[in-house]
């Protein structure tokens, strides 16, 4: 009974996190382009371009010394997740069915038989062939590079909320001030997130308010 209860709790937490991220992506896409779902944007192209950037951060050049920048690789994976969620939102299915599918694919045991560059190339090829988002292949990338789903959720929500905050404060019209008290807003984001509980249901709202407070204080 204990194992079943733990598994049930894990799936419920995962469902809540996925639901929040889908809602955030829907909101962000609509804020940038109101009719985004009918515009046939090339989300798959954005994904494979990010894959190329990720490989550069990991390192592939045999004619020079390179050390994998794991932190930057993980950040690129978070960017790909934005585009992947957008593709998933376009699928002709109801939200509960989509969440069930995502949970099933994200909780399927993953075995990575290849090195990260080979896993990345396989993911890019699948993306180009299908022009869709392969959740299981993406999950293999996360496992291969050591990015947990909880960390993906925290980083995704943080970046998404910052992007929404930028848009709400004149990012497109040039009114937004990216430097807060002499530091970039990304740095403030990292500090604020470190003070909050990402597992809290109100994480995204609390984060937005905290960013707003810092922004007003630094620009007064």
N, C-alpha and C positions, 0 to 999 in steps of 0.2 A: 504493500500500500504506500509506503514511504517513497519508493522509487517512482511509482505512478504519479503520486502527488507532486513530486519534484519536477517530473517531466511535464505535467500539466501546467505548473506554475511557469516553467521556462517558456513553454509555447505561448502562454497568455502574455508574458512580458514581451516576447518577440513580436506577437501580433500588435500590441500597443505601440511598440517602437516603429514597426513598419507602417502602421496606420498614420502615425504622426508624420513620418517622413514623406509618405505619399501626399498627404494634405499640404505639407510645406512646399513640395515640388509643384503641385498644382497651383498654389497661390503665387509662387515665384514666377512660373511660366506665364500665368495670366497677367501679372503685374507688368511684365516686359512686353507681352503681345497678347491682347485680350482674346483673340481667336486663334491662339497658338495650336490648338488641337486639329484645326482644319488647314493649316498652312504647309503641311508636308515638309517640315524642317528635317534636314539630314542629320538626325541624332546619331545614327550609326557612324557617320563620317567624323563627327566630333569625338566619338569613342576611339576609333583607330588612330586618329591623330594624337590623342592623349597617350595611346599605347606607345607610339614612337617616342614621345617625350619621356615617357616612363623608362623606356629602354636606355635612353641616353643617361638618365639619372642612375640607373643600375650599373651601366658600363658594358660595352661590347667591343670596344676597339682593341685589337690585339697588338697594335703598333705603339701603344702608350700605356703607362701605368694608370689604372683606374680603380677606385674603391667605391663599392656600391653605396649610394646615399639612400639608405633605407627610409629615413624620415620623409624625404622628398618623394620617393616611390609611393609610400603610403598616402601622401597628400594627393598624388595624381590618381590613385585608386578612388579616393573620396570624390574627386572631380568626375570620374567616370560614372560613379554611382548616381550623380545628378542626372546625367544623360540617360543612364539605364532606367531610372525611375520614370523619366519622361516617356520612354518607349513603352514601359509597362502600363502607364496610364492610358495609352492609346489603344490597348487591347480591348476588344469587344467582349467584355465580361463584367459581371458585377463585382463590387469591392470585396465582398466576403470570399467569393471564389478566387479572386486574385490573391488575397492574403493567404488563403489555404495553400495555393500553389507556391507562393513565395516561401512560406514556412516549410513546406515539404522539401523544396529544393535546397534551402539553406541548412536544414537539419540532416540532410543525407550525408552519411560519413564520407569524408574526402580522403583519397589517397593520391598524393602527388608523386608520380613516378619520374618526372622530368625536373630539370633545373628551372629556375624562375624564367629565364629568357625563353625557353622552349614553351613553357606554360603560357607566357604572354603572347607569343606568336600564334599559338593554337587558338587563344581567345580572340585575337585580332582577325584571324582567318575565318573563324566561326561568325564573327560580327559582320565581316564583309560579305560572306556567303548568304547569310540570312537577313541582313539589314535589320536585325532585331537584337534583343539583349538576352544572353544565355546566363541565367543566374548561377547555375551549377559551375560553369566555367569561371565566372567571376569569383565564386566561393573558393575555387581551387587556387586562384591568384592570391586571395586573402590568406589562406592557409600557408601557401608557399612563401609569402613575404612576412608572415607573422603578425597580421592585422586581425584582431578579434572583432566580432560583430559589435560588441558593446563599444569598442573604440571607434569603429566606423560610424555608429549611431551618434556618439558624442561629437565627433569631428564634423559629420555632415550637418547636424542640427546647428552647431555653432556657426559654420560657414554660411548656411542658408539664412539664419536669422540676421547675421551681419549684412548679407546681400539685401535682404528685405529692408533692414534699417537704412542702408545706403539709398535705396530707391525712395523710401519714404521721406528722406531728407535732401532730395534734390540731386541725386547722382547723375541722372540723365540730363538735367538742365544746367549742371555745372555749379550748383550752389553748395554741394556737400563738401565739407572740409575733412580730408582724409587723415591729416596730421592732428592728433589730439595731444596737446601739451608737449609737442615736440617729438611724438612717437606715432607710428602708423596704427591705424585702427585694428589691424590684425594682431598687433602686440597686446593691445588692451583686451581683445577678445580672448586670447589665451589666458590672461590673468583673471578675467571675470569667470570663465568656465571653471578654472581651478578652485574657485570659491563656492561653486554650486554642486548640487547633487543631480547628475545627468539621468538618474533613474526615476527622479520625481516626475509625476504626471504634468506638473506645471513648469518643467524645466525651460521650455522654449519661451514661455511668457515672462518668466522671471529673468531670463537672459536678456530678452529685448528691453525690459525695464531698466536693468542694470547698465546696459550699453547706453540707453537714452540718458540716464543720470550722469554717466561719465562724460558723454558728449556735451551736454548742456554746461556742466561745470568747467570743462576745459575750454569752452568757446565763449565764456562770459567775460 
